[in-house]
């Protein structure tokens, strides 16, 4: 699960910097890591919302939902990325949104292509 939290943080940073299909280099997350109380709840929210969405889809389809299997699937990555984009888009409306955006701001050259095992 900790890797999903790290992925969600990366996805939020990428979406907030208008690079949703890219991944930020770890060295550019130092500012965000300095304020885990601000960033980690956003990442946990991404995973929770993606998980709830997958659960609802399984229930509508009449299928059995297994969180363990979902976490291992590519649909978890897709769901977390989708929610991260939504969260990043809503940040300017948060009371501390402008400060959070500054915290996760990264230059364009800090992003690289995301690797996939598929």
C-alpha positions in Angstrom: 0.0 0.0 0.0 2.9 2.4 0.7 3.9 2.3 -3.0 0.4 3.3 -3.9 0.7 6.3 -1.6 4.0 7.3 -3.3 2.4 6.8 -6.7 -0.6 9.0 -5.7 1.8 11.7 -4.5 3.6 11.5 -7.8 0.4 11.5 -9.8 -0.9 14.6 -7.9 2.4 16.5 -8.6 2.3 15.5 -12.3 -1.4 16.5 -12.7 -0.9 19.8 -10.8 2.0 20.6 -13.2 0.0 19.7 -16.3 2.0 16.6 -17.0 -0.5 13.8 -16.1 1.2 11.1 -18.3 4.6 11.8 -16.8 6.3 11.0 -13.5 8.3 13.6 -11.5 11.9 12.9 -10.6 12.1 12.1 -6.8 14.5 14.9 -6.1 11.8 17.4 -7.1 9.4 16.1 -4.4 11.6 17.3 -1.5 9.4 20.4 -0.9 6.3 18.2 -0.8 8.0 15.7 1.5 8.8 18.5 3.9 5.1 19.0 4.5 3.7 15.4 4.7 0.6 16.6 6.7 -0.5 18.5 3.6 0.4 16.1 0.8 -0.2 12.6 2.3 -3.9 13.2 3.0 -4.4 14.1 -0.6 -2.7 10.9 -1.7 -4.7 8.8 0.7 -7.8 10.5 -0.6 -6.9 9.5 -4.2 -6.5 5.8 -3.2 -9.7 5.8 -1.2 -11.8 7.4 -3.9 -10.4 5.2 -6.6 -11.0 2.1 -4.4 -14.6 3.2 -3.7 -15.2 3.8 -7.4 -13.9 0.3 -8.3 -16.1 -1.2 -5.5 -19.2 0.5 -6.9 -18.4 -0.7 -10.4 -18.0 -4.3 -9.2 -21.3 -4.1 -7.3 -23.2 -2.7 -10.3 -21.7 -5.5 -12.4 -22.7 -8.1 -9.8 -19.0 -9.1 -9.4 -17.1 -9.9 -6.2 -14.6 -7.1 -5.4 -11.2 -8.0 -3.9 -9.2 -4.9 -2.7 -6.0 -7.0 -2.7 -6.5 -8.0 -6.3 -7.5 -4.5 -7.3 -4.3 -3.0 -5.8 -2.3 -5.4 -8.0 -4.1 -4.4 -11.2 -3.6 -1.7 -13.7 -7.1 -0.4 -13.0 -5.9 0.7 -9.6 -3.2 2.9 -11.3 -5.8 4.2 -13.8 -8.2 5.0 -11.0 -5.6 6.7 -8.8 -4.4 8.8 -11.8 -7.9 9.9 -12.6 -8.6 10.9 -9.0 -5.2 12.7 -8.7 -6.2 14.8 -11.8 -9.4 15.7 -10.1 -7.7 16.6 -6.8 -5.1 18.7 -8.6 -7.8 20.5 -10.5 -9.6 21.3 -7.3 -6.5 22.5 -5.4 -7.0 26.2 -6.3 -10.4 26.2 -4.6 -9.0 24.8 -1.3 -8.4 27.3 1.6 -4.7 26.4 1.5 -4.7 25.5 -2.2 -2.3 28.1 -3.4 0.3 27.1 -0.8 -0.2 23.5 -1.8 0.3 24.3 -5.4 3.6 26.1 -4.6 4.6 23.1 -2.5 4.2 20.7 -5.4 5.4 22.9 -8.2 8.1 21.4 -10.4 9.8 22.5 -13.6 9.0 20.8 -16.9 12.4 19.2 -17.1 11.7 17.4 -13.8 9.4 15.0 -15.5 10.1 11.8 -17.4 8.0 9.2 -19.2 6.3 6.7 -17.0 7.4 3.1 -17.4 5.0 0.3 -17.7 5.5 -3.4 -17.4 2.7 -4.2 -19.8 
